[in-house]
Amino acid sequence: MSMASMKKLLGVVLFALLCNFFIKQCEGGNVSYDHRTLVINGQRRILISGSIHYPRSTPEMWPDLIQKSKDGGLDVIETYVFWDNHEPVQGQYYFEERFDLVRFVKTVQQAGLFVHLRIGPYACAEWNYGGFPIWLHFIPGIELRTDNNPFKKEMQRFTTKIVDMMKEEQLFASQGGPIILCQIENEYELVEDYYGEPGHSYVKWAASMAVGLNTGVPWVMCRQGDAPDPIINTCNGFYCDGFVPNSIYKPALWTENYVGWFQSFGGRVPYRPVEDLAFSVARFFETGGALQNYYMYHGGTNFGRTAGGPFVATSYDYDAPIDEYGIVREPKWSHLKELHKAIKLCETALVNSDPVHLDLGPQLEAHMYYMESGTCAAFLANINDTSDFNVTFNGNTYSLPAWSVSILPDCNNVIFNTAKIATQSTLVQSKLINKVYETIGTNWKWYNEAIGIWGNNSLTNTGLLEQIFTTEDSSDYLWYTISVEITDNEPLPILHVESLGHALHVFVNKKFAGTGSGYDEYSNITLEKSIILNPGKNTLDLLSITVGLENFGGFYDAIGAGITGPITLKGLKNGTQDLSMQEWTYQIGLEGEQLGLYLRNDIKNTNWNSGPNPPKNQSMIWYKTEFEAPDGNNPVALDLVSMGKGHAWVNGHSIGRYWPAFLSPENGCNTTCDYRGSYDQYKCVKNCGQPSQKLYHVPRSWIQPTGNVLVLLEEIGGDPTKITFLTRSVESLCARVSESFPSPIDSWEMIMKDGLSSNKPELSLHCPEGQLISSIKFASFGTPQGQCGNFEHGECNAIDTRSIIEEICIGRRSCSVPVSVKRLGDPCPGMDKTLAVQAICN
Ligand code: GAL
């Protein structure tokens, strides 16, 4: 027995002793834990969880997303709670529509899944200001996320509010509800040292405050090595197989396994190969893990101004198993589903024993879970990132591809290998198509936004003001305006502006004169621009724009934004003129925002211009048009690639910020990404040199059959007539199964009963709901080559394959075909043959 196993065993004994001693704490509710697992209603469980943040989709989408999560093999849905939107004004709560938390939890409950509620109330999550309401900042004497009374008072009040809401609706597992876990704070360990001693005492306070709320379910603190008992400290990361909780009687829980990474405006698009993701999950359960959560299972969309930042894009797709639009992403979703089935087949052995580690060679290992009853499960791992190996285990030889784990639910037969995507006959790949609707609005309205001061509520200040605490984040926009007097015969000056970010547009005498922005995490801007000033008075209007408030880091809440200077005019006859400490006039927000131009119907009967030819490439302009709903029920996207930077609304709903003019870097992308070897968010990226986000999700439930209103606020210039709508759907299904592949996991029980001779590989196809297989684009039994969408016949090909498949599949939503010479003929006896099919769903 290894040291780790001995420690675990000691943990069991100690835990039993402690339970006898403090019988109440250990058996207090329907959810408890021991060193090995969570125990729910007396059952020790291995749990697969996935994050879906409720405001990143619509209530109309929730049931389908949750059903797809359940079908994908999830037991738990995990979400943060978003304080800023639930309490936009101190003491005024909002729990409607996308923020209807109770409805979301109940939707999960109705699907029969559990909930992990991460109350925080600090969230991080690439959410504006980390989920904190901005008004917190203005409470006298407050310091956020530390041992500070004004802050603790607010944090406790909001946490209690959420807990009470859940209790009222009987939503905790201890009350018969679905919530089995709660989280307080989030990854505080990463910033704890910045806050010194008060940081440490804050952790203790947060823990005891949470426990004092008596939810009857365990609390976790993620990435918090010093989480006080009975709070469970959990792991976050790309891998968590080495994770050991801070006490021998706590189970190993993994709260964030990144399935990809988030996208930034101006950034490349990260993705994570499913072979590596599956490897990380299998390694975790192999080495004693109890609960693993995909961050995200459905990422969704940062509607409105919810994106954090700076520069977090509107799409929060995350390369998740369910894509931004709610369509399952293949082969990710199916491969993980098969993985989950394989893990669940091991559950009895996993929850009732501790792993025994066996060394099978350098970077080769096995972990066995063995019960006295004879029940046994094993995982074989090759953690070498280049070489495949054969290993001997339990008297048999197994081939292990590099960077992979094989799962043996009976310690004998391999039912799943993390690197072999195509070995499961149920696996399909889907090919998405975007159907384009060109016919959006031929009638346009437009309105020129005021440049500079537009209202009687402007303010003046000697010197430059920080932006966030001036606007109180009521808008992305703050005008900084000054009048500059120039004498005759001055040379062309250079305007020099330094800003904390995030973007900046310069207008000289009301004309657009330049723009600048930070990049990625680096929001600071230094803009140098030669400008034309006339002799006499000139106006300088600087529009400073936030693009999502910082959500992470020590004291992130105080970083600030906007033009803090210096601002100078260089190269004048008398040298440099510093404008920084002069009197500036400020205007918060845009005139159009105040007029409610984004609403379906203007509140103030604004005089829009109208006609078929709206101005193009013009800065600071509002556009409005009507459109018909795209046909069908498929998810809808707006292609904004012809536009620059701004914000878009449909029927008054904000679909978020857009910024296709911000291209991702030319270099650094790879056409393929080797899943083998350690992954991080920089390893696999795509979309180099492209607009950083082209498509913007418009939820179906926000669109009516006719008379829909699209409004755009364009800041730098674009062509609205080139905007198109798309619907996204699965067009093709591909599957590829070889004669020698094992059976689908579903027939495992049969195999267990009848032995491997009952192994009959089959190929299955399954169109999304509402679609049927309309044609077979490709079918070959023999040695087909290529990938989904580009399959080609090989030298060996059974000529009747296509007609056989057509006969079985056409007109049906699903079909299964046995992969055997008996059914398909034998074009090349003695060779291992493969059946590859591409079918069209309609
Ligand atoms: C984690 C954090 C999450 C999310 C993630 C990156 O550190 O806990 O909330 O921000 O990083 O997507």
Boltz pocket constraint, residues with backbone or C-beta under 6 A from the ligand:
constraints:
  - pocket:
      binder: B
      contacts: [[A, 123], [A, 124], [A, 125], [A, 126], [A, 186], [A, 187], [A, 236], [A, 256], [A, 262]]
      max_distance: 6.0
